[in-house]
Amino acid sequence: MPTLHSKSRIRWLPAAIIVALTVLALILIWSLEAAHRQSQVFFTVLLLILSFLLMLVWLLFFSRLRWKIRLLAFSAIVLILFLSVALFRIKGFSGDLVPLLEWRWGEKAAESLMGSSPTTPGAFSKDYPQFLGPHRNGTVQGIKLARDWSERPPQLLWRQPIGAGWSAFAVVGSSAVTQEQRDEYEMVVCYDLMSGQERWSHSDHDRYEVIPAGVGPRATPTIVEGRVYTLGATGILNCLDFATGERMWSEDILYDNDAKLASWGMSGSPLVLDDLVVVSAGGEDGKSLVAYHKDTGERVWRGGSSPAEYSSPLITTLAGVPQILIFNYGSVAAHDPSSGQVLWQHPWPNGTQCVSQPVPLPDDHLFVSSAYGIGCKLFQIAHNADNQLKATLVWETPRLKAKFTNVVHRDGYIYGLDDGVLVCLDLADGQRKWKRGRYGHGQVILVDGPDEIKDQNSLLLVSAESGDVLLVEVNPNESKELARFSAVAGKTWNNPALAGQYLLVRNDREAACYKLPLE
């Protein structure tokens, strides 16, 4: 009788209500298509923590279980939490801000280079000399990649640890240059493309580390006429000799322009244009975009007053006028290449990180996208009645929210990762043609075959956040994944580089070079 009475006194109803409300809230959070995944993850974690605390309160004060059982259950929960903290550590966050765990005794992200694999002979024919390739648009032309990798898979040339950082490789000839963190030194390192062996390195006693942004530099080197131009995470602009790594000149662009360090580190890769090297410093009072002489480091001009974001300057011609595009905090703008004067500027919603490159398009159009629930917009650049350039909105849609990825254009369609899912967007009206393949917050390269056959051989190389590389057909009518392989291990945000048939992939822990099969 006492046993039955004790069981009847247990209050299960509050626990059942907590569980039911939690499930309903989760369904609501993940059914809102307009919400971006980072918010969904954030509110999911918040909800689960709140539910856990409510269940704990129910257990201790409202369950009517025997106090011995309550205390034993509470002690077990405390022990599990203690062991979790003791055994695991957070090694970083995914692009959706999901914590990534690892064993505490596991090796941390490499901050020094450790050997290399044996070299494999081969030839190279194309350079990838800067951020997003030869034309700074994520497109490589004249390469006819094989569409079927089942019989001839990508050949691994080398794979090895690398210093932390989110820089990509720039490739000229047989040299591949990137930026990385080794202990307290921010490094620029030149590797042999075919073997992965280090040829030279340059170091600055500097270290950037912020949770969850991670450790190390995030911009990509620019190689032009025997010089390497790099921008470190804290604003150190270097000009190095391409053959030896010897420093020719250096400038602290934040100090020189009274600018503040961007929250996630300085990420804009230098643009070399004629005799200028152009960088986004983000200073106020006309000190936002800055040009230095590429041979001496002497400041030539500066213009604009917008804070810097995480996009890189890009040269293009719109409405018949050469201009340098830059995606700032709160605006997208264009500057006169000869003076730095702002030619036009259009506001962009604040409270969002602007990373993805603006994409110049035919007919003086410009495509711009960001994540955090914003989406993308198509602008028309034209002269107004006063003969001043103006950006006019053509359409906008939330159907492509480019967070880290840089989208590519092909024949009137945009391809890119919409909060981690590959989509094809029709530029005529902004309508989505298809959405398929959750690859996470990775990167894409458009690979066009030779001009006479590129219609039959345009492909997308997708570097997934997981470290996989996918081959996807460029087709506005359907999404078709042709092949995939595991390139590197762990969270991969870095842009890949494709020099001829040689694919360089890296993240904050390791780098690898693969020889891709050709038709």
C-alpha positions in Angstrom: 0.0 0.0 0.0 2.7 2.6 0.8 4.5 1.7 -2.4 1.4 2.4 -4.5 0.8 5.6 -2.6 4.3 6.8 -3.2 4.1 6.1 -6.9 0.8 7.9 -7.2 2.3 11.0 -5.6 4.9 11.5 -8.4 4.0 14.5 -10.6 4.8 13.5 -14.2 2.5 16.2 -15.7 4.9 19.2 -15.4 7.7 17.1 -17.0 5.4 16.0 -19.8 4.3 19.6 -20.4 8.0 20.8 -20.6 8.9 18.1 -23.1 5.8 18.8 -25.2 6.4 22.6 -25.3 10.0 22.0 -26.2 9.1 19.8 -29.1 6.5 22.3 -30.4 9.0 25.1 -30.0 11.6 23.2 -32.0 9.2 22.5 -34.8 8.3 26.2 -34.9 11.9 27.3 -34.9 12.9 25.0 -37.8 9.8 25.4 -39.9 10.4 29.2 -40.4 12.0 29.2 -43.9 12.8 32.9 -43.7 14.9 32.5 -40.6 18.6 32.0 -41.1 20.3 28.9 -39.7 22.5 30.7 -37.2 19.4 32.2 -35.5 17.7 28.8 -35.6 20.8 27.1 -34.0 21.0 29.9 -31.4 17.4 29.6 -30.4 17.6 25.8 -30.4 20.5 25.9 -28.0 18.8 28.5 -25.8 15.6 26.4 -25.8 17.4 23.2 -24.9 19.3 24.9 -22.0 16.0 26.4 -20.7 14.2 23.1 -21.0 17.1 21.4 -19.2 17.0 23.9 -16.3 13.2 23.5 -16.1 13.5 19.8 -15.9 16.1 20.2 -13.2 13.8 22.4 -11.2 11.0 19.9 -11.7 13.2 17.0 -10.5 14.3 18.8 -7.4 11.2 20.7 -6.2 8.1 19.5 -8.0 8.5 15.8 -8.9 7.6 14.4 -5.5 10.2 11.7 -5.9 11.9 10.5 -2.8 14.6 12.9 -1.8 17.2 10.2 -2.0 16.3 9.6 -5.6 16.3 13.3 -6.4 19.7 13.8 -4.9 21.1 10.7 -6.6 19.8 11.9 -10.0 21.1 15.5 -9.4 24.5 14.1 -8.4 24.6 11.9 -11.6 23.8 15.0 -13.7 26.5 17.0 -12.1 29.0 14.2 -12.6 28.1 13.9 -16.3 28.5 17.7 -16.7 31.9 17.6 -14.9 33.2 14.7 -17.0 32.0 16.4 -20.2 34.0 19.6 -19.3 37.0 17.5 -18.2 37.0 15.3 -21.3 36.0 17.7 -24.1 36.9 21.2 -25.2 35.3 23.4 -27.8 37.7 23.6 -30.8 35.6 26.1 -32.7 32.3 26.7 -34.2 30.7 25.7 -37.5 29.4 28.4 -39.9 26.0 28.1 -38.2 27.6 28.6 -34.7 27.3 25.0 -33.7 30.1 24.2 -31.1 32.6 21.7 -32.4 34.0 19.4 -29.7 37.2 17.5 -29.5 39.0 15.4 -26.8 41.0 17.6 -24.5 44.1 15.5 -25.0 43.8 15.7 -28.8 46.2 17.7 -30.8 45.2 21.3 -31.2 45.1 23.1 -34.6 48.6 23.0 -36.1 50.6 26.1 -35.8 53.7 24.8 -37.3 54.4 22.8 -40.5 55.2 19.2 -40.0 56.8 17.4 -43.0 55.2 16.6 -46.3 54.3 13.7 -48.5 56.5 12.5 -51.4 56.3 14.5 -54.5 54.5 13.4 -57.7 55.8 14.7 -61.0 53.5 16.7 -63.2 53.0 19.8 -65.2 51.1 23.0 -64.5 49.7 25.5 -67.0 47.5 28.0 -65.2 48.1 30.5 -62.4 45.7 31.3 -59.6 47.5 34.5 -58.4 45.0 36.1 -56.0 41.8 35.8 -54.1 39.1 34.0 -56.2 41.5 33.4 -59.1 42.7 35.3 -62.1 39.7 37.6 -62.5 38.8 37.7 -58.8 35.4 36.2 -59.5 35.7 32.6 -58.6 35.8 31.5 -62.2 38.5 29.5 -64.0 38.4 29.2 -67.8 40.0 26.9 -70.4 40.1 23.8 -68.2 38.2 20.7 -69.3 37.7 18.6 -66.1 36.5 15.0 -66.4 32.9 14.6 -65.3 33.4 11.0 -64.1 35.8 10.4 -61.3 34.9 6.8 -60.6 37.7 5.3 -62.7 40.1 8.2 -62.5 39.7 9.8 -59.0 41.6 12.9 -58.0 45.3 12.0 -57.3 46.7 13.1 -53.9 50.1 14.8 -54.4 50.5 15.9 -50.7 48.6 16.4 -47.5 50.1 17.9 -44.4 49.5 20.0 -41.3 49.4 23.8 -41.7 49.3 26.7 -39.4 45.9 28.1 -38.3 44.1 30.7 -40.4 41.4 31.1 -43.0 43.6 32.3 -45.9 43.5 30.6 -49.3 46.4 29.8 -51.6 47.6 32.1 -54.4 49.5 30.2 -57.1 52.0 31.4 -59.7 54.2 28.8 -61.5 55.2 26.1 -59.2 54.8 28.2 -56.0 51.8 28.3 -53.8 51.7 31.1 -51.1 49.3 31.3 -48.1 49.1 32.9 -44.7 49.0 31.1 -41.4 49.6 31.4 -37.7 52.5 29.6 -36.0 52.5 30.2 -32.2 52.9 34.0 -31.7 53.9 34.7 -35.3 51.7 35.6 -38.3 53.3 33.9 -41.3 53.4 34.2 -45.0 54.6 30.9 -46.4 55.6 29.8 -49.9 55.2 26.0 -50.6 56.2 24.0 -53.6 53.0 23.2 -55.5 54.0 19.7 -56.4 55.5 18.5 -53.1 54.2 20.7 -50.4 57.7 21.5 -49.2 58.3 24.9 -47.7 60.4 27.2 -49.9 60.5 30.3 -47.7 58.5 32.1 -45.0 58.1 35.6 -43.6 57.0 36.3 -40.0 55.4 39.1 -38.1 55.3 39.0 -34.3 51.5 39.2 -34.2 48.6 37.0 -33.3 44.9 37.4 -33.8 42.6 35.1 -31.8 38.9 35.6 -31.0 36.2 33.1 -30.2 34.4 32.0 -32.3 36.3 33.6 -35.2 39.4 31.4 -34.5 43.1 32.0 -34.8 45.2 33.5 -37.5 45.1 35.6 -40.7 42.1 35.4 -43.0 43.0 37.3 -46.2 44.6 35.7 -49.3 48.0 36.8 -50.8 48.1 38.6 -54.1 51.1 37.8 -56.4 51.9 40.4 -59.1 55.2 41.0 -61.1 57.5 39.2 -58.7 55.9 40.6 -55.5 53.6 39.1 -52.9 51.1 41.5 -51.2 49.5 40.3 -48.0 47.2 41.7 -45.3 47.3 40.3 -41.8 44.4 39.9 -39.4 45.4 43.0 -37.4 46.1 45.2 -40.5 49.8 44.6 -41.3 50.2 45.1 -45.1 53.4 43.5 -46.4 55.1 43.6 -49.8 57.4 40.6 -50.1 59.8 39.4 -52.8 58.2 36.5 -54.5 61.4 34.6 -55.0 62.8 34.9 -51.4 60.1 36.2 -49.1 62.3 39.2 -48.2 60.2 42.2 -47.0 60.3 45.1 -49.4 58.0 47.4 -47.4 55.3 47.2 -44.7 52.5 49.4 -43.4 50.0 49.2 -40.5 46.9 50.3 -42.3 44.8 50.6 -39.1 47.3 53.0 -37.5 47.9 54.9 -40.8 44.1 55.5 -41.3 42.9 55.9 -37.7 40.8 52.8 -38.2 39.5 50.2 -35.8 40.1 46.5 -36.1 37.1 44.7 -37.6 35.3 42.4 -35.1 36.4 39.2 -36.9 39.8 40.4 -38.1 40.9 42.2 -41.2 39.9 39.9 -44.1 40.1 41.9 -47.3 42.7 40.6 -49.7 44.8 43.3 -51.4 43.9 44.4 -54.9 46.9 45.3 -57.1 45.9 47.7 -59.9 48.6 49.3 -62.1 51.0 51.0 -59.7 48.6 50.7 -56.7 47.8 48.2 -54.0 44.3 48.9 -52.7 43.0 47.7 -49.3 40.0 48.3 -47.1 41.1 50.0 -43.9 37.7 51.2 -42.7 38.8 54.6 -41.3 36.4 57.5 -40.9 36.6 61.0 -42.5 37.7 59.8 -45.9 40.0 57.0 -44.8 38.0 53.9 -45.6 39.5 52.6 -48.9 43.2 53.2 -49.3 45.7 52.9 -52.1 49.5 52.6 -51.6 52.2 52.6 -54.2 53.0 49.0 -54.9 56.7 49.6 -55.1 57.4 51.9 -52.2 54.4 51.7 -49.8 53.8 55.4 -50.0 50.1 56.3 -49.6 48.6 57.6 -52.9 45.0 58.2 -52.1 42.1 57.3 -49.8 38.4 57.8 -49.9 35.0 56.9 -48.3 34.2 56.9 -44.6 32.5 53.5 -44.0 33.8 50.9 -41.5 35.5 47.9 -43.1 33.8 44.6 -43.4 35.1 41.3 -44.8 34.8 41.7 -48.5 37.8 42.5 -50.8 38.1 45.3 -53.3 37.4 44.5 -56.9 38.0 46.4 -60.1 35.4 46.4 -62.8 33.6 48.7 -65.3 29.9 49.6 -65.0 28.0 52.2 -67.0 31.2 52.7 -68.9 33.1 53.9 -65.9 36.1 51.9 -64.3 35.5 51.6 -60.6 36.7 49.7 -57.5 33.8 47.9 -55.7 33.9 47.3 -52.0 31.3 45.8 -49.7 31.5 47.8 -46.4 29.6 47.7 -43.2 26.2 49.2 -44.0 26.8 49.9 -47.7 28.2 48.7 -51.0 30.2 51.4 -52.7 32.3 52.2 -55.8 35.5 54.3 -55.9 37.4 56.1 -58.6 40.6 54.0 -59.2 42.6 57.2 -59.9 41.6 59.3 -56.8 39.7 57.1 -54.4 36.6 59.4 -54.6 33.3 57.6 -54.0 31.4 57.3 -57.3 28.3 55.9 -55.8 27.1 54.3 -52.6 24.0 52.3 -51.7 22.9 51.4 -48.2 22.9 47.8 -47.0 21.1 46.6 -43.8 23.3 47.0 -40.7 23.7 44.3 -38.1 25.0 41.7 -40.7 28.6 40.7 -41.6 29.2 41.5 -45.3 31.6 38.8 -46.7 30.5 37.7 -50.1 32.0 39.6 -53.0 29.7 41.8 -55.2 29.4 40.2 -58.6 29.5 42.6 -61.7 27.1 41.3 -64.4 26.3 42.1 -68.1 24.2 45.2 -68.9 25.7 47.2 -66.0 24.0 45.0 -63.3 25.5 44.2 -59.9 24.6 41.3 -57.7 25.1 41.6 -53.9 24.2 39.1 -51.2 24.6 38.5 -47.4 23.3 36.1 -44.8 21.7 36.7 -41.4 18.2 36.8 -43.0 19.0 39.5 -45.5 19.3 37.7 -48.9 20.4 39.2 -52.2 19.7 42.2 -54.4 20.2 43.1 -58.0 21.2 46.6 -58.8 21.4 48.6 -62.1 24.3 51.0 -62.2 23.6 54.1 -64.5 24.1 57.8 -64.8 21.3 60.0 -63.3 20.2 63.4 -64.6 23.2 65.1 -63.1 25.5 62.6 -64.9 26.4 61.0 -61.5 26.5 57.3 -61.1 23.6 55.8 -59.1 22.6 52.2 -58.0 19.0 51.4 -58.6 17.4 48.3 -57.1 16.0 46.0 -59.7 14.8 43.2 -57.4 15.5 41.6 -54.1 14.9 38.2 -52.6 15.8 36.1 -49.5 16.3 33.1 -51.6 20.1 33.3 -51.7 21.8 34.3 -48.4 25.5 34.1 -49.0 27.2 34.0 -45.6 30.9 32.9 -46.3 30.6 31.7 -49.8 31.3 33.7 -53.0 28.7 33.1 -55.6 29.4 32.7 -59.3 27.6 33.7 -62.5 27.0 31.6 -65.6 24.6 32.5 -68.6 22.1 34.5 -66.6 22.1 32.3 -63.5 23.7 32.7 -60.1 25.0 29.6 -58.3 25.9 29.7 -54.6 25.3 28.4 -51.1 22.2 29.8 -49.5 23.0 29.4 -45.8 24.8 26.2 -46.6 22.5 24.8 -49.3 23.4 25.0 -53.0 21.0 27.0 -55.1 20.5 28.3 -58.6 18.9 31.7 -59.0 17.5 33.2 -62.2 18.9 36.7 -62.7 15.9 37.8 -64.7 13.5 37.9 -61.8 15.3 36.5 -58.7 13.3 33.3 -58.8 15.0 30.2 -57.4 15.4 27.4 -60.0 16.4 24.7 -57.6 17.8 24.3 -54.1 19.6 21.0 -53.1 22.6 19.7 -51.3 23.5 20.9 -47.8 27.2 21.4 -48.1 27.5 23.8 -45.2 29.3 27.2 -45.3 31.9 26.3 -47.9 33.0 27.8 -51.2 32.5 27.3 -54.9 34.6 27.6 -58.1 33.1 27.7 -61.6 35.2 25.8 -64.0 34.6 26.6 -67.7 36.0 24.5 -70.5 37.6 26.0 -73.6 35.3 28.5 -75.3 34.3 26.2 -78.1 33.0 23.5 -75.8 32.3 25.2 -72.5 28.5 24.9 -72.9 29.0 21.1 -72.5 31.6 21.2 -69.7 30.8 24.0 -67.2 31.2 22.5 -63.8 31.1 23.6 -60.2 33.8 22.6 -57.7 32.2 22.9 -54.3 34.4 22.9 -51.2 32.1 21.8 -48.4 32.4 22.9 -44.8 33.1 19.3 -43.9 36.3 19.2 -46.0 34.7 17.2 -48.9 35.0 18.4 -52.5 32.0 18.0 -54.8 31.8 18.1 -58.6 28.4 19.5 -59.6 27.0 20.1 -63.1 26.2 23.7 -64.0 22.6 23.3 -65.0 19.7 25.7 -64.3 17.1 23.0 -64.7 18.3 20.5 -62.1 20.9 19.9 -59.4 23.2 17.1 -60.4 26.1 16.0 -58.2 28.6 14.1 -60.3 31.4 13.1 -57.9 32.8 13.8 -54.4 35.8 13.0 -52.3 37.2 13.8 -48.9 40.0 16.4 -49.4 40.8 17.5 -45.8 39.5 16.8 -42.4 37.6 19.3 -40.2 35.8 22.6 -40.6 36.8 24.1 -43.9 35.9 27.8 -44.6 38.9 28.6 -46.7 38.5 29.2 -50.4 40.1 26.5 -52.6 42.5 27.4 -55.4 42.5 25.7 -58.9 45.8 26.1 -60.8 45.3 24.2 -64.0 44.2 20.7 -62.9 45.8 21.2 -59.5 43.4 21.8 -56.6 44.7 23.3 -53.4 42.4 22.9 -50.4 43.1 23.9 -46.8 41.5 24.8 -43.5 42.9 25.9 -40.1 44.6 22.5 -39.5 45.8 20.9 -42.8 46.4 21.6 -46.5 46.4 19.3 -49.5 47.0 19.3 -53.2 45.1 17.1 -55.6 45.6 16.5 -59.4 42.1 16.4 -60.9 41.4 14.2 -63.9 40.9 15.9 -67.3 38.7 14.8 -70.2 
